[in-house]
Structure formats: structure tokens, C-alpha cells
Amino acid sequence: MVVRVLIRLVVLAVAIWLTTWILPGVDVNGGVLTYLWVALLFGLVNAFIGPVLRLVALPFTIITLGLFALVVNAALLGITAALTDRLEVDGFWMAVLAALSISIFSAVLSYFVPEPKRS
């Protein structure tokens, strides 16, 4: 189980790195450990604050046929950026693009990373 969490953390860190590489308005100040820290913080924000925001936003998500989920993900990324001085996101629309980019990269990378065998 610990290996699985660490693999997901590394996948998220790589997805954040790819996002910062592609989008000029998203920046992480630091090296590999900083990306791991931002990924851990983003994962914790998603785990603890994410369900509450998604529940509150559920009517808007239904009305917009799921598009409002991008706004929720952007808000979670913005909360993460507010919690650390290592992550900078330039504005709301950049946060939406970054959240979408991180989601796509995470999904693609997770597809190519094998699941550890259970013993």
C-alpha cells in the first residue's frame, strides 16, 4: 500500500513538472524534492478539502454537465498555491488550464505505470 501511494505521488509530481514545463503561468520554485512536496500538498488538499468543495459545487457541476469540476480543481490548485510559496499560478484561467493539464498528464502517466503486485 505504501509503494502504491509513493508511485501515485511520483506520478503527480511528474504531471506537475510537465504542466510547469508547458504552461508559462505556472511555476514551481525548486528542484525534485520541491515537486514532490507540492504533489504531496496537492494530494492532501484534494483528499481533505476536495470532497467538501465537490459536494458544495455538485449542483453547478450537474447543470454544466461536469464542466464546473474544472473550476473546483482550479480552486484546489489555488488553495495549494496559497499554502506554499513554492508554487505560483498566474490567475484563474491559468489555474483552470493547469488543473486540466495535471489531470490529463496524471491519467496518461498512471496508465503506463504498472500496479505493484499484491502479496
Secondary structure as a PSIPRED ss2 file (coil, helix, strand):
# PSIPRED VFORMAT (PSIPRED V4.0)

   1 M C   1.000  0.000  0.000
   2 V H   0.000  1.000  0.000
   3 V H   0.000  1.000  0.000
   4 R H   0.000  1.000  0.000
   5 V H   0.000  1.000  0.000
   6 L H   0.000  1.000  0.000
   7 I H   0.000  1.000  0.000
   8 R H   0.000  1.000  0.000
   9 L H   0.000  1.000  0.000
  10 V H   0.000  1.000  0.000
  11 V H   0.000  1.000  0.000
  12 L H   0.000  1.000  0.000
  13 A H   0.000  1.000  0.000
  14 V H   0.000  1.000  0.000
  15 A H   0.000  1.000  0.000
  16 I H   0.000  1.000  0.000
  17 W H   0.000  1.000  0.000
  18 L H   0.000  1.000  0.000
  19 T H   0.000  1.000  0.000
  20 T H   0.000  1.000  0.000
  21 W H   0.000  1.000  0.000
  22 I H   0.000  1.000  0.000
  23 L C   1.000  0.000  0.000
  24 P C   1.000  0.000  0.000
  25 G C   1.000  0.000  0.000
  26 V E   0.000  0.000  1.000
  27 D E   0.000  0.000  1.000
  28 V E   0.000  0.000  1.000
  29 N C   1.000  0.000  0.000
  30 G C   1.000  0.000  0.000
  31 G C   1.000  0.000  0.000
  32 V H   0.000  1.000  0.000
  33 L H   0.000  1.000  0.000
  34 T H   0.000  1.000  0.000
  35 Y H   0.000  1.000  0.000
  36 L H   0.000  1.000  0.000
  37 W H   0.000  1.000  0.000
  38 V H   0.000  1.000  0.000
  39 A H   0.000  1.000  0.000
  40 L H   0.000  1.000  0.000
  41 L H   0.000  1.000  0.000
  42 F H   0.000  1.000  0.000
  43 G H   0.000  1.000  0.000
  44 L H   0.000  1.000  0.000
  45 V H   0.000  1.000  0.000
  46 N H   0.000  1.000  0.000
  47 A H   0.000  1.000  0.000
  48 F H   0.000  1.000  0.000
  49 I C   1.000  0.000  0.000
  50 G H   0.000  1.000  0.000
  51 P H   0.000  1.000  0.000
  52 V H   0.000  1.000  0.000
  53 L H   0.000  1.000  0.000
  54 R H   0.000  1.000  0.000
  55 L H   0.000  1.000  0.000
  56 V H   0.000  1.000  0.000
  57 A C   1.000  0.000  0.000
  58 L H   0.000  1.000  0.000
  59 P H   0.000  1.000  0.000
  60 F H   0.000  1.000  0.000
  61 T H   0.000  1.000  0.000
  62 I H   0.000  1.000  0.000
  63 I H   0.000  1.000  0.000
  64 T C   1.000  0.000  0.000
  65 L C   1.000  0.000  0.000
  66 G C   1.000  0.000  0.000
  67 L C   1.000  0.000  0.000
  68 F H   0.000  1.000  0.000
  69 A H   0.000  1.000  0.000
  70 L H   0.000  1.000  0.000
  71 V H   0.000  1.000  0.000
  72 V H   0.000  1.000  0.000
  73 N H   0.000  1.000  0.000
  74 A H   0.000  1.000  0.000
  75 A H   0.000  1.000  0.000
  76 L H   0.000  1.000  0.000
  77 L H   0.000  1.000  0.000
  78 G H   0.000  1.000  0.000
  79 I H   0.000  1.000  0.000
  80 T H   0.000  1.000  0.000
  81 A H   0.000  1.000  0.000
  82 A H   0.000  1.000  0.000
  83 L H   0.000  1.000  0.000
  84 T C   1.000  0.000  0.000
  85 D C   1.000  0.000  0.000
  86 R C   1.000  0.000  0.000
  87 L E   0.000  0.000  1.000
  88 E E   0.000  0.000  1.000
  89 V E   0.000  0.000  1.000
  90 D C   1.000  0.000  0.000
  91 G C   1.000  0.000  0.000
  92 F H   0.000  1.000  0.000
  93 W H   0.000  1.000  0.000
  94 M H   0.000  1.000  0.000
  95 A H   0.000  1.000  0.000
  96 V H   0.000  1.000  0.000
  97 L H   0.000  1.000  0.000
  98 A H   0.000  1.000  0.000
  99 A H   0.000  1.000  0.000
 100 L H   0.000  1.000  0.000
 101 S H   0.000  1.000  0.000
 102 I H   0.000  1.000  0.000
 103 S H   0.000  1.000  0.000
 104 I H   0.000  1.000  0.000
 105 F H   0.000  1.000  0.000
 106 S H   0.000  1.000  0.000
 107 A H   0.000  1.000  0.000
 108 V H   0.000  1.000  0.000
 109 L H   0.000  1.000  0.000
 110 S H   0.000  1.000  0.000
 111 Y H   0.000  1.000  0.000
 112 F H   0.000  1.000  0.000
 113 V C   1.000  0.000  0.000
 114 P C   1.000  0.000  0.000
 115 E C   1.000  0.000  0.000
 116 P C   1.000  0.000  0.000
 117 K C   1.000  0.000  0.000
 118 R C   1.000  0.000  0.000
 119 S C   1.000  0.000  0.000
